[in-house]
Amino acid sequence: MKSTSESLGDTAAYLQNIRERVGQIIVGQDVVVERTIIALLTSGHLLLEGMPGLAKTLLVNTISKALHLDFRRVQFTIDLLPSDILGSEILDEKSGEFRTHKGPIFTNLLLTDEINRAAPKVQGALLESMQERKVTLGNETFSLPTPFLVIATQNPIEQSGTFELPEAQLDRFMLCHRLSYPTPEEEEEILRRNLKLGVEKKGEGAVARTEFDLVTDDAVGTPQDLIDAMEATHKIHVSEVLLKHVVDIVERTRQHPDLELGCSPRAGISLLKASRARALIHGRNYAIPEDLFALAEDVCLHRIRLSYEALAEGKTPQGILQQILNDSIS
């Protein structure tokens, strides 16, 4: 029988092995990898904001293979229908009976590219399933696989032909991470690796290899290891002082004169859950204020809205949130 410290060490090593496996394919993006693992361990959902070409699809694909999870990707477009994601009932002409066709949402990791390009009814259908983790097709209700995680992406710049997610739907995402371009050193390494990919022969022809060809089906650990990690996350200690600190931060967003919309109670829950997972990833059995401050932007920024006056004065959500965090320390 392993002690608590030994079990914690094994779990931390397992999570580190996942990060190292991803690092063999993805250059940089350590924070995004950490946020994805946090979302998995806490059964939350992740929204990624970033320009095209930052390896979001490759990242999710790599993590799904490393954990031996089913992965599907849906490109959101204006003509997408809810049934294209959830599935539908199809009439079998031979038997005259309806049979159920399950959509791509029946997976472990669902990557929804450019979620803000789909019509509101499609967004609503997806986000309802995210919350309830169930899908109703006809008269029958189906539970989604476990674990189930939605990783949605949206372009923060291009707004033509898009439908901005309303605040109530944004609140369903536990984390919203904003991706940045790689550093010059990281980009050099990306180019070096790409130059070494070579060509893959197929039949009588050949095709240039891509980074996706490097992703293998060899899983890190076993499904039980992931379950153990999820259980370990819920055993991470959260002190009363830290809990009150979270309440204070959330309350300050609601009372700040420059904010017309503050954080919901779901933000506080998400901040504590994510802090637990981050503590586990860093090999601790307790959460600390550093976890809160590291995660505050990803948990809170998409849940707050500046007032018109604050926008006119050139203030930013990041600046206001940083002010709130600094005030909560003093």
C-alpha positions in Angstrom: 0.0 0.0 0.0 1.6 3.3 -1.1 1.7 6.3 1.2 0.0 9.5 0.3 3.3 11.2 -0.6 4.3 8.2 -2.8 1.0 8.3 -4.6 1.3 12.1 -5.1 4.8 11.6 -6.5 3.6 8.9 -8.9 0.8 11.1 -10.2 3.0 14.1 -10.6 5.5 12.0 -12.5 2.7 10.7 -14.7 1.5 14.2 -15.5 5.1 15.3 -16.2 5.5 12.4 -18.6 2.4 13.6 -20.5 3.9 17.0 -20.8 7.2 15.6 -22.0 5.4 13.4 -24.6 3.6 16.5 -25.9 7.0 18.4 -25.9 8.4 15.9 -28.4 5.8 17.1 -30.9 4.9 20.6 -29.8 7.6 23.3 -29.4 6.9 25.7 -26.5 3.2 26.2 -25.5 3.9 24.8 -22.1 1.2 26.9 -20.5 -1.4 25.7 -23.0 -0.5 22.1 -22.3 -0.8 22.8 -18.6 -4.2 24.4 -19.0 -5.4 21.5 -21.1 -4.4 19.0 -18.4 -6.0 21.1 -15.8 -9.3 21.1 -17.8 -9.1 17.3 -18.1 -8.4 16.7 -14.4 -11.3 18.9 -13.3 -13.8 18.0 -16.1 -13.9 21.6 -17.2 -13.9 23.1 -20.7 -11.3 25.2 -22.4 -11.6 28.1 -24.8 -8.5 29.0 -26.8 -8.1 32.4 -28.4 -5.3 32.7 -31.0 -4.4 33.2 -34.5 -4.4 30.3 -37.0 -1.3 28.1 -37.3 -0.4 27.9 -33.6 -0.7 24.1 -33.5 -4.0 24.0 -31.5 -5.3 20.9 -33.4 -1.9 19.2 -33.2 -1.7 19.8 -29.5 -5.1 18.3 -28.8 -4.5 15.4 -31.1 -1.1 14.7 -29.3 -2.6 14.9 -25.8 -5.5 12.6 -26.8 -3.1 10.0 -28.2 -0.8 10.3 -25.1 -3.8 9.6 -22.8 -5.4 7.0 -25.2 -8.6 9.1 -25.5 -10.9 9.4 -28.5 -10.5 12.7 -30.3 -12.7 14.5 -32.9 -12.6 17.8 -34.6 -15.4 19.9 -36.0 -14.9 23.0 -38.1 -17.7 25.5 -37.2 -19.2 27.3 -40.2 -22.3 29.5 -40.7 -24.3 26.6 -42.3 -23.6 24.1 -39.5 -26.7 22.5 -37.9 -27.1 21.2 -34.3 -27.6 17.7 -35.7 -24.1 17.9 -37.4 -22.7 17.9 -33.9 -25.2 16.1 -31.7 -26.4 13.5 -34.2 -29.9 12.7 -35.3 -32.5 10.0 -35.9 -32.5 8.5 -39.5 -35.3 6.6 -41.0 -34.3 3.1 -42.2 -36.2 2.6 -45.4 -35.9 -1.1 -45.3 -37.3 -1.6 -41.8 -39.3 1.6 -41.6 -37.9 2.3 -38.2 -35.7 5.2 -37.0 -32.2 4.5 -36.0 -29.9 6.7 -34.0 -26.9 8.3 -35.7 -24.5 9.7 -33.0 -22.6 12.9 -33.9 -19.0 13.8 -33.3 -19.8 15.1 -29.8 -19.7 11.5 -28.6 -16.0 11.5 -27.9 -13.6 12.3 -25.1 -11.9 15.3 -26.6 -13.9 17.5 -29.0 -12.1 20.3 -30.7 -14.5 22.9 -32.1 -12.6 25.2 -34.4 -13.8 28.8 -34.6 -16.9 28.3 -32.4 -18.0 31.9 -33.0 -18.6 31.2 -36.7 -21.6 29.0 -36.0 -25.1 30.3 -35.6 -26.3 30.9 -32.0 -28.6 27.8 -32.1 -25.6 25.6 -32.8 -23.6 27.2 -30.0 -26.5 26.8 -27.7 -26.9 23.1 -28.5 -23.2 22.5 -27.9 -23.0 24.4 -24.7 -26.1 22.7 -23.3 -24.4 19.4 -23.8 -21.2 20.7 -22.2 -23.2 21.6 -19.0 -25.4 18.5 -18.7 -23.0 16.0 -20.4 -26.1 14.5 -22.1 -27.6 14.5 -25.5 -31.2 14.0 -26.4 -31.9 12.5 -29.8 -35.6 12.0 -30.5 -37.2 10.4 -27.4 -33.9 9.0 -26.1 -31.3 10.6 -23.9 -27.6 9.5 -24.2 -24.8 10.2 -21.7 -21.6 11.5 -23.2 -18.4 9.5 -22.8 -16.2 10.0 -19.7 -14.0 12.0 -19.6 -15.6 14.6 -21.9 -13.8 17.8 -22.7 -14.6 20.5 -25.2 -11.7 22.6 -26.4 -13.1 25.5 -28.5 -11.1 28.0 -30.5 -11.9 31.4 -31.8 -10.0 34.0 -33.8 -9.6 37.2 -31.6 -9.1 39.5 -34.6 -11.4 38.6 -37.5 -15.0 39.4 -36.7 -16.6 39.3 -40.2 -19.3 36.6 -40.3 -19.0 35.6 -36.7 -21.5 35.4 -33.8 -19.9 36.5 -30.5 -20.5 34.2 -27.6 -22.8 35.9 -25.1 -21.6 36.2 -21.5 -23.9 33.3 -20.3 -22.3 30.9 -22.7 -18.7 32.1 -22.1 -19.3 31.4 -18.4 -19.6 27.7 -19.3 -15.9 27.6 -20.1 -13.8 27.0 -17.1 -10.7 28.5 -18.7 -10.1 30.9 -21.6 -6.5 31.0 -22.6 -5.0 33.5 -25.0 -2.3 32.0 -27.2 0.7 34.0 -28.3 3.2 33.5 -31.1 6.3 31.4 -30.3 9.5 33.2 -29.3 12.2 33.5 -32.0 14.2 30.6 -30.4 11.1 28.4 -30.3 10.3 29.3 -33.9 13.8 28.3 -35.0 13.3 24.9 -33.3 10.0 24.5 -35.1 11.6 25.1 -38.5 14.5 22.8 -37.7 12.2 20.0 -36.8 10.1 20.6 -39.9 13.2 20.4 -42.1 13.9 16.9 -40.8 10.4 15.5 -41.5 11.3 14.1 -44.9 8.9 12.2 -47.2 6.7 9.2 -46.6 6.3 6.6 -49.4 2.7 5.4 -50.0 2.2 2.7 -52.6 3.7 4.0 -55.8 3.7 7.6 -54.7 5.0 9.7 -51.8 3.9 12.6 -49.7 5.7 15.1 -47.6 5.5 14.3 -43.9 3.9 16.7 -41.4 4.1 17.0 -37.6 0.9 14.9 -37.4 2.9 12.0 -38.8 5.0 12.1 -35.6 2.0 11.5 -33.3 2.0 7.9 -32.2 -0.7 5.8 -30.5 1.6 4.8 -27.6 -0.2 6.0 -24.5 1.5 7.4 -21.4 0.4 5.2 -18.5 -3.0 3.5 -18.4 -6.6 4.8 -18.2 -6.5 4.0 -14.5 -3.6 6.5 -14.1 -5.8 9.2 -15.5 -8.6 8.2 -13.1 -6.1 8.2 -10.2 -4.9 11.7 -11.2 -8.5 13.0 -11.3 -9.2 11.6 -7.9 -5.9 13.0 -6.6 -7.0 16.4 -7.8 -10.0 16.4 -5.5 -7.8 15.5 -2.5 -5.6 18.6 -2.9 -6.0 20.6 0.3 -7.6 24.1 0.1 -7.2 26.2 3.2 -10.0 28.4 4.6 -7.7 31.4 4.0 -7.3 30.5 0.3 -11.1 30.0 -0.1 -11.8 33.4 1.5 -9.2 34.9 -0.8 -11.1 33.5 -3.9 -14.3 35.0 -2.6 -12.6 38.3 -2.1 -11.3 38.4 -5.6 -14.7 37.5 -7.1 -16.5 40.0 -4.9 -14.1 42.8 -6.0 -14.9 42.2 -9.7 -18.6 42.8 -8.9 -18.0 46.0 -7.0 -15.3 47.6 -9.1 -16.5 50.9 -10.6 -14.9 50.2 -14.0 -16.7 46.8 -14.5 -20.3 46.6 -15.5 -20.2 42.8 -15.3 -18.3 40.9 -12.6 -17.5 37.2 -12.1 -20.2 34.7 -11.4 -20.1 32.1 -8.6 -18.9 29.6 -11.3 -15.7 31.7 -11.6 -14.9 31.1 -7.9 -15.6 27.3 -8.3 -13.4 27.2 -11.4 -10.6 29.1 -9.8 -10.4 26.7 -6.8 -10.7 23.6 -9.0 -8.0 24.8 -11.4 -5.8 25.8 -8.5 -6.1 22.2 -7.1 -5.1 20.7 -10.5 -2.2 23.1 -10.9 -0.9 22.3 -7.4 -1.0 18.6 -8.4 0.8 19.2 -11.6 3.6 21.0 -9.7 3.8 18.1 -7.2 2.1 19.7 -4.2 -0.8 18.3 -2.1 -2.0 21.8 -1.3 -3.0 24.9 -3.3 -1.3 28.2 -2.7 -1.9 31.9 -3.7 0.6 31.5 -6.6 -1.9 29.1 -8.2 -4.7 31.6 -8.0 -2.6 34.4 -9.5 -1.3 32.2 -12.3 -4.8 31.1 -13.3 -6.7 34.3 -12.6 -6.6 35.7 -16.1 -7.7 32.5 -17.7 -10.5 32.0 -15.3 -11.8 35.6 -14.9 -11.1 37.7 -17.9 -13.7 36.2 -20.2 -16.3 36.6 -17.4 -15.9 40.3 -16.8 -16.9 43.3 -19.0 -15.7 46.9 -18.8 -18.1 49.8 -18.5 -18.4 52.2 -21.4 -16.6 54.9 -19.4 -13.6 52.6 -18.7 -13.4 51.7 -22.4 -13.5 55.4 -23.4 -10.6 56.0 -20.9 -8.5 53.3 -22.6 -8.5 50.9 -19.7 -8.2 47.1 -20.3 -9.7 44.1 -18.5 -6.2 42.8 -17.9 -5.2 46.0 -16.1 -8.4 46.1 -14.0 -7.9 42.4 -13.0 -4.3 42.9 -12.1 -5.3 45.9 -9.9 -7.9 43.7 -8.2 -5.3 41.0 -7.5 -2.8 43.5 -6.2 -5.5 45.1 -3.9 -6.5 41.6 -2.6 -2.9 41.0 -1.5 -2.5 44.3 0.4 
